[in-house]
Amino acid sequence: MKRISPLLLTLAFAPLAACAIHDATAPADIQITAASTDTTETAPARRSAGGHSKDAFFSKYDVDGDGHVTQAEFMAERANGYHRRDANGDGNVQSEEYVSEYEIRLIEQLEEQHKRQIDQADFRFTVLDKNEDGNLSLDEFHASGERMFSTLDSNKDGIVDEQDNKDNY
């Protein structure tokens, strides 16, 4: 029987729980519009920030891709972000609208991360299943572990400890 780690379950259900909590507390008009990811002319397309690094800044604000961000480009993208958050179009961004926009981006990022990690797990399985029978035997599983231990035990004394090379991790 397959076992699912508690951390994986938590990561998988966290977005659902966040949506349920948000939907239960959000006003009805915001609840409906926040769930929509419609990018019509009234809602400019979202450009992902991707964090607070210099590369993320350019990715988000260098709209024309010329390698420079003018103050006009910066402020125009900021204005687009404000209008995108104003889900009910009243000219003000309430707390629920602001948090909902972030929540939607977070859910999208988690879904993308989940897909990448599941794809990676599928790939690792195909590498471990040496005889390609669709089953991972104990011997195949141990072979991978033995390779890992051998790599980590850089001084080959049969023990992984502080004396082993940290670059092998």
C-alpha positions in Angstrom: 0.0 0.0 0.0 1.3 3.5 -0.8 1.9 5.9 2.1 1.5 9.6 1.7 3.6 11.8 3.9 1.6 14.2 6.3 3.6 17.2 4.8 2.5 16.3 1.3 -1.1 16.0 2.4 -0.9 19.4 4.2 0.6 21.0 1.1 -2.1 19.5 -1.1 -5.0 20.5 1.0 -3.8 23.9 2.3 -5.1 25.8 -0.8 -8.5 24.1 -0.5 -8.7 25.1 3.2 -7.6 28.6 2.5 -10.3 28.9 -0.2 -12.9 27.5 2.2 -12.0 29.9 5.0 -11.9 32.8 2.6 -15.2 32.0 1.0 -16.8 31.7 4.3 -15.7 35.1 5.5 -15.7 37.1 2.2 -18.6 39.4 1.3 -20.7 37.9 -1.5 -19.8 40.4 -4.1 -16.1 40.0 -3.5 -16.3 36.3 -3.2 -17.7 36.0 -6.8 -15.3 38.4 -8.4 -12.2 37.2 -6.6 -12.7 33.6 -7.8 -12.8 34.8 -11.4 -9.5 34.9 -13.2 -11.0 36.7 -16.2 -8.5 39.0 -17.8 -10.7 41.3 -19.8 -9.8 44.9 -20.7 -11.0 46.0 -17.3 -8.6 43.5 -15.6 -5.1 43.8 -17.0 -3.1 40.6 -17.3 -1.1 39.7 -14.2 2.7 39.7 -14.5 4.2 37.5 -11.8 6.6 39.1 -9.4 8.4 35.8 -8.6 9.9 37.2 -5.4 11.9 40.3 -4.6 15.1 39.7 -6.5 16.5 42.0 -9.2 15.5 39.4 -11.9 12.0 39.2 -10.5 11.8 43.0 -10.6 12.8 43.2 -14.2 10.5 40.3 -15.1 7.5 42.1 -13.6 8.2 45.7 -14.5 10.3 45.7 -17.7 7.1 45.5 -19.8 8.7 46.3 -23.2 11.7 44.0 -22.5 14.4 46.5 -23.3 16.4 45.8 -20.1 15.4 49.1 -18.5 12.6 50.0 -16.2 11.5 53.6 -16.4 9.5 55.2 -13.6 6.6 55.4 -16.1 6.8 51.6 -16.7 7.0 50.9 -13.0 4.1 53.1 -12.1 1.9 51.9 -15.0 2.4 48.3 -13.8 1.7 49.3 -10.3 -1.5 50.9 -11.5 -2.5 47.7 -13.4 -1.9 45.7 -10.2 -4.1 48.1 -8.2 -6.9 47.8 -10.7 -6.6 44.1 -10.9 -7.0 43.9 -7.1 -10.1 46.2 -7.1 -12.3 43.2 -7.9 -15.6 45.1 -7.4 -14.4 48.1 -9.4 -15.3 50.7 -6.8 -12.0 52.5 -7.0 -10.8 51.2 -3.7 -9.0 48.0 -2.7 -10.5 46.4 0.4 -8.6 44.0 2.6 -10.6 41.0 1.2 -9.7 42.0 -2.4 -6.0 42.5 -1.7 -5.7 39.2 0.2 -7.8 37.3 -2.4 -5.5 38.4 -5.3 -2.5 37.1 -3.4 -4.4 33.9 -2.5 -5.1 33.3 -6.1 -1.5 33.8 -7.1 -0.4 31.5 -4.2 -2.7 28.7 -5.3 -1.4 28.9 -8.9 2.2 28.8 -7.6 1.4 25.8 -5.4 -0.4 24.0 -8.3 2.7 24.6 -10.5 5.1 23.4 -7.8 2.9 20.3 -7.1 2.9 19.4 -10.8 6.7 19.8 -11.1 7.3 17.7 -8.0 4.9 14.9 -9.1 6.6 14.9 -12.6 10.0 14.6 -10.8 8.8 11.7 -8.6 7.5 9.9 -11.8 10.9 10.5 -13.4 12.8 9.2 -10.3 10.6 6.1 -10.3 11.5 5.3 -13.9 15.2 5.7 -13.1 14.9 3.4 -10.0 12.8 0.7 -11.8 15.9 -0.7 -13.6 14.1 -3.7 -15.1 11.2 -1.4 -16.3 8.5 -3.7 -15.0 6.5 -0.9 -13.4 7.3 -2.2 -9.9 10.0 -1.0 -7.6 11.5 -4.0 -5.9 13.3 -3.8 -2.5 16.6 -4.6 -4.4 16.0 -1.7 -6.8 15.1 0.6 -3.9 18.2 -0.4 -1.9 20.5 0.0 -4.9 19.6 3.7 -5.0 20.2 4.0 -1.3 23.5 2.2 -1.5 24.7 4.7 -4.2 23.5 7.6 -2.1 25.3 6.3 1.0 28.5 5.6 -0.9 28.5 9.2 -2.3 27.9 10.7 1.2 30.5 8.5 2.8 33.3 10.3 1.1 36.1 8.8 3.2 34.7 5.3 2.7 34.8 4.3 6.4 31.2 3.0 6.4 29.9 5.9 8.5 28.5 9.3 7.4 29.6 11.9 9.8 31.2 15.4 10.0 34.5 14.0 8.6 32.8 13.4 5.3 32.9 16.0 2.5 29.9 18.3 2.9 30.0 19.0 -0.9 28.5 15.6 -1.5 25.1 16.6 0.0 
